[in-house]
Amino acid sequence: MLRVVAGALFLTLLATPAAARTVSPAAAAREWRVRHEREIVAEFDSLLAIPDLAKTPDGLQRNADAIAAMLRRRGVRTRVVSVPGGASVVIGALDTPGAKRTLGFYAHYDGQPVDPLDWTDPPFTPTLRDRALEDGGKPLALPAAGDTLPTEARIYARGSGDDRAPVMAMMAALDAMKAAGITRRSNLRFLFEGEEESGSPHLEATLTPERASLAADLWLICDGPLHQTRRPLIYFGDRDVAQIDITVYGPRNELHSGHYGNWAPNPALMLARLLVSMKDDHDRVSIAHFYDGIVPLSTLEQRAIADAPAVDTTLMREFAIGGSEGAPARLAELITRPSLNIRGLTSGHTGAQATNAIPSWATAAIDMRLVKGMDPAATVQRVIAHVRAQGFFVTDHEPTLGERRSHAKVAWLAARHLGLGAVRTPMDLAVAQEVARVVDSVRGPAVRLPNMGGSLPLSELERAIGAPTLVVPIANHDDHQHTFDENLRLQNLWDAIALMASLFAM
């Protein structure tokens, strides 16, 4: 287990800022980081030790307070704001005299739920290992002050990769710049929220009154993993998400499968048939008008997809799968298309608990990833129409016994989350291109893609603040995001510190 080291990084300064002016911000940050790896990891440890789950609002507030304190120690003008029912949002401002541009930096501090029994190390007891667990990683003690750590070492904790790593990278970058005397040319704005993993339900309402203070030429969203080749990656947008639970019904209570089989309707089979009807044999969604309104990719976006490194064969081997949906199209192209995914299925019992019975109900949890031009609410209505077209009586509530008796096929559709629509920033936007060149300068050419496959609150930010967004991820692609044994590869953190210093100096 890592040990928290007292004191903030901002107190440790290099003695020769004048000499540092001859090197790039990235080089200066790397030089500073090599001397302060112990302090960086220790401060990161203190943040990761705070629970960050939605069901622990006290933990979320402690995260917000800790991040606010980290910013203030570094001279950033900081406020913590919220709306009723919402988690705190930490807002920071660092002005630069004479600056003609403002850049915003976003990350979130909340994390996905955990089952501690699944984890090798306790999820909120940050543990440093000399390499990945899959490669036999062993616990590693912090080095003496001034000594370095193995670049393949990893920190295991919930939120280490998604998404408290950018918070630490930004703090260390500010320390490095101050120590090296690196001059900023832009005003900087910081925004850290605590509800991203819940769909950011209060973010737009929280930020709308802050529109003037958060005005920027571009907001950089520091979330997500690098490319699977470990090359830097820039996403110019995201896919939105809509989530629906579908429950279909059989008999009021489970029935003996021998006595009532072939007579009582089986909801598991009904649901399976319904789900199969939603996609054709070529993995294209069969729901009528599902693809209506999509904004086509530009020539520049199509070229970026074609130029992206091919990783499909490598990933198939890594994930132990013998084929991929959508083939022969590659992953880089497929994540620019809408998708329909079955997140989970529940009905009856399996394994040692299986009984010879006809289930009473069956539920499927579905998520749909939507691309620019698709309306989430309209898409949900098209799903409802499709279910009706399959002969189901559809309700928006748990059906009554009377409704179940009156219809041979009954389905309850519950929308769990509806986004505001997907976003894609033009790839030729001048300020975005400038950021991309800076990213290229730190670790070599970045992979550029029109959008990421996942979802981020880009729409909420753009609607509330009125500025374009760009996604600049830093975590390793194998960080076990959203599952147990989440981790951050140290070299990713070191590279992120150099990157943030370079972006802060733009």
C-alpha positions, 0 to 999 in steps of 0.5 A: 500500500502506498503511503501518503507523504505530507506536503504539496508538490507546489512547495518543491521548486527547481533552482534554475528557471532561467536555464529551463527557458531553453527547453520545451515545456514537455522537456522541462516537465519531464526533468522536474518529474524525474526528481519528484516521482515519489511526491507525485505518486504520494499526492495521487494516492491521497486522492485515490484513497477517498471513495468516489462512488455515487452512493457515497455522497460524502465521499464525492464531497470529500473528493471535491474539497480535496481537488479544490484544495489542490488547486488553491495550493497552486494559486488557482482561483477556485470555487465549488458550486452545485445545484440541489440534488447534484454533486459539487463541481469544482471550478478553477481559473488561472489568468495570464496577463495579455492572453488572447486565448482561454483554454478549458480543462475538464475531468471527473472525479466520480467512479463506477461502482465496486464489488471489493470481493472482485478486486485483488487489492482493496479499491480505495487502498491505492496499491503500487505494483511493479507491472500489470497484474496479468504480467505477475505484478508484485507490490512495490514500495515508494522509492526514496525521495529523488529516486525513480519508479519503473515506467511499467509500474501501475497504481491499482485503485478505483478512479486511477485511470478513469478519471482522477489521473488527469487531475493529478497530471494537471496539478503536477504540470502546474508545479513543474511549470512554476519550478521551471519558469515556463510562461503561460500564454493562455488563460486557463479554466478548470472544471471537475465534476462528480456525476459523469458516471451517472450521465452528468444529470445536473451538469448543464444546470450547474454550469449555465449560470457560470457561462461567463466565467467558463467562456473559452476558445476550446474545452479539452476533455481529459478522459478515456484511454490512449490508442491501443497502440499506446500512441497519443489519441485525439477524439473530435467528438463522442457518441451519445447514449440512450439506455432502455430496460425491456421486461416481458411477461409470462405466467404470474408465477413460475410454473413446472416446465413438465406440467405446463411446458408447450402451454404457458408462454415462456418470457425468456424465449419471447424476449430472445425473439424480440431481441433477435428482431432488432438486428439483421444477419449483418449486425445492422439495426433492423428498427425502422428509421433507426438511422434517420438524421445521421450527419455523414462524415466529412472527407477529412473525417473519413481520411482520419479513419483510413489513416488510423492504425489497424489494431483489430487482429491484435485486439481479437487475440488479446480479447480471445474472440474469433470474429468481430461484428461489422467485419470487414469494417475496422474498429475505427470506422465502426465506432463512428456508427450507431450501435445497439448493445445488450448490456445484460439479460435476466430470467429464471435461474441458471447453474446450481440454482436452475429449476425445471420451471417456466420463468415469470418474466425476462428483462434485457438492459439495452444501451444504444450509442448514437451519433451526431444527428440522431435524437435520443428521445426519437430513437427511444420512440422508434424502439417502442414502435418496433416492440409494438410491431412485434405484437407486444402491448407496451407499457411505461410502467410495471403492468397490472395483472389486468393488463397481463391477462388482457394481452398475450404479449406484454412488454414494459419499456423503461428509459434509464438514461437519455442524453442530449445528442452526440457532438463532433467538432470539425477536424479543421477548426483552427484552435483544435488543429493547434492543440493537435500539433501540441499533442504531436510534439510531446510523444509523436503523431497522435491518432486522430478520430472523428469521435470516441465510441463512448459517451462524455458530457460534451453536449452538456458542456457545449450547451451550457458554456457555448464552446467547442470540445476536444477529447484528449485522453491519457489513460492506458487502454488496458486500465480495466476501466469500469471493472475491477482492478482498475489501474494506471500505468505510470508512464501514462501519468508521466506522459500526461504531465508533460502533455498538460505542461505543453498545453498550459503553455500554448 
